[in-house]
């Protein structure tokens, strides 16, 4: 088994042809619009406590050349920031509404939606967390990005990762960057 990265437009055909056995893309609304309901028999999501194990929000960004940004007057920078924030909230709300509607569309097409159990999630974490550390250690930028994400996942508000989870697959050796 191996992972491959595909452009979004190629995921449906790869599933249909059997080039890949399973796929993860964005979320139910986008996946339905891309025709995944026509080629997939199942959707597997996390338990009710953690419905989406890997992408709890749909993010968008505005990327601007720093020299051009710095050349903008402060009041225009503030307008762009405010507009980007508003667009982000509007987009998030739209996507959440569309995601809710998409579940029924998948079911109507005969796609079975399966929820993992908490025990399933624990099994994934047992192997995933050591793998995160392994890949983060391969590159300074990856280490920095992972360190930031791990810090966020360990915050009290999120609480997705606890200190007791930061061990090797045998549960013996504490993992560190």
N, C-alpha and C positions, 0 to 999 in steps of 0.2 A: 504494500500500500504506500502511496506517496501523494503529496499535495501538489497541485498545480494552480497557477494564477492565470485567470482568464479575464478578458474584457467582459463587462456585463452583457453585452450583446451576443456573446458566444456561449454563455452558460446554458441557455435553453437547448441549443442544438447539441451541445456536448452531452447533456442528460439524455436527450432523445436518441442519439446515436450510440449511447453506452460508452462514450469516451471517458466519462466520469461516472462513478457510482452514486455520488452524492455531491451536493453543492450548497454553498452558503453565499447569499448575495446581500440584499439590503434588508427588506422587511416584507410582510405579507402583501401590502398594496403594490409596491414596485414589482415584486416577484409575480403576482397575479397578472399585472399589465404586460409583463415580459413573456407570458404564456407558460409559466411553470406548471400551472394546473393541468395543462394538456399533456405533460410528459412525466409528472411526478405522481407517485401513488401515496406518498406519506410526507408529512411535515412533522419534524420532531422539535419540540420546544422544551424549555426547562420547566421545573415544577412551578406551581402557583406562587411560591415565595420568591422565585427568581425566573420569571418567564423567559427572559432572553439572557443566556449565559455570557454573551460576548459583545453585544452592541446595544446597550440600553437606550440609546438615543440616536436619532439621525442627525448628523452634524453637517454643516455647510460652512464655507469660509469665503472670505474676500481677501485675495492676495494682491498686494500692491507693491510695485517697485519702491524701495525705501527712499531713494533719491527723489522720486516724484512725490511721494507722500510728504516728505520733509519740506518740499517746495510749496505745498498747499498752505494757505493761511489757516491759522488755528481754528477759526470759526467753521471753515469748510471741513476740516478734519472731524470736528465735533458732529457736523451734519452727517457725514459718511458713517461715523461710528453709530449714531442714533438710528440711521436708516438700516444699517446692517443688523443691529440688534432687533429692530422691529421685524425685519424680513425673517430673521432666524426664528423668532417666536411664532410668526404667522405660518412659516413653513412647518415648524414642529407641530403646531396645532392641526394643520391641514393633513399632515402625514398620519398623525395619531387617529384622526377621524377616518381617513381612508383605510388604515390598517384594521380598524374595527369592522368596517364593511367587508373587507377582503376575506375574513375568516369564513363568513357564510358563503361567499362566492366559491372558495376552495371546496367547501363541503358539498355544495350543489354539484360541482364537477366530479364528486366522488373521491376527493383526496381525503385521506384519513389523517387527522391531527392527533398526534400522540404527545403526551406530557411525560418527561422523564421524572423519575422519583428523586427524592433527596439522596437516597443511597447511590443512584446513578451519578449524581453530581459529585458526590464524595469520591467515587471511583475516578471520574475525569480529573478532579483536582489532584488526586494522588500522583497522577502522571504529568498533568499539565504544568503544575507549579515548578517542579524541578526542570522541566523543559524550558520554561520562561527564563530561568536563571542561566541555563546552559547557553541559550542563544544570546542573552543580554551580555554575557561575558566575552563574546566574540568580537565586539566592536565598541569603541568608546561612546559613539553616538547612541547605539542601541542600549548600552548600559545606562546612559543618562535618561533616555526616554522611558525605559522600563522602570528605573528608579523612581521617576516622577509618578508614573502610573501606579506602581506598587504603593507608594506613599499615599496616594489618593484612595486606593482600594482598602487601605488599612485604617483610614480615618474612622472616627467614632460614628459619624453620620452615615457613611457608606457601609462599613463593617463587613465588606464582602470577603476580605482575607484577614485571618487572625494570626498571631504569632505562632500558634500551635500548628498551623498549616504549612509553615515555612521549613519543611524538612524534606529529606530525600524520599524516594518511593518506598523505602523500608520503614520510614518514620523515625529514623535513628539520628541522622546527621543534620544539624541546623544549616540552612542555606543562607549564604551571604553573597553580596556582590563583591 
